[in-house]
Amino acid sequence: MREDIKRIRLILSRLNGMWSFTNHPLSYQVDLLLRIEPENPVENLVYAIRGYGCLARLAGNHIEDGINPPAEWSRLFAQCGQRLMFDLPEGLKYFDRQSFEKQAAKAFMFGFVTGGDSPSPG
């Protein structure tokens, strides 16, 4: 599971930066949120979801402004969300999964709110 989360973090970081649909990084906040990698599997998922939520907000802001991401960007972004929120938690132990379910929505909202105040530097 740890390696799967690491791959998702890398994809999200690239969607934010070098694969950004705006031709510049969406925000430094995404990468800051994705750098935190706790050993505990539940916490590791939760912190990745924070970065995902931040990227969701930023992409949504650009879409509202009429700048739509290409289909491949959207596909990768949706795939990361599916893996983080649904596929990977299935591999958690019962009590860890219950803990994850309590924390996942809060983590997404934390990232989503953070994304509203995080313009790219420069």
KAMOQUI-V542801 format. One record per helix or strand of 2 or more residues. SS is the DSSP state (a for helix, b for strand). FROM is the first residue (numbers start at 1). LEN is the number of residues. If there is no record, write none. Layout:
ss->SS from->FROM len->LEN
ss->SS from->FROM len->LEN
This chain:
ss->a from->2 len->15
ss->a from->28 len->7
ss->a from->41 len->24
ss->a from->71 len->21
ss->a from->94 len->22
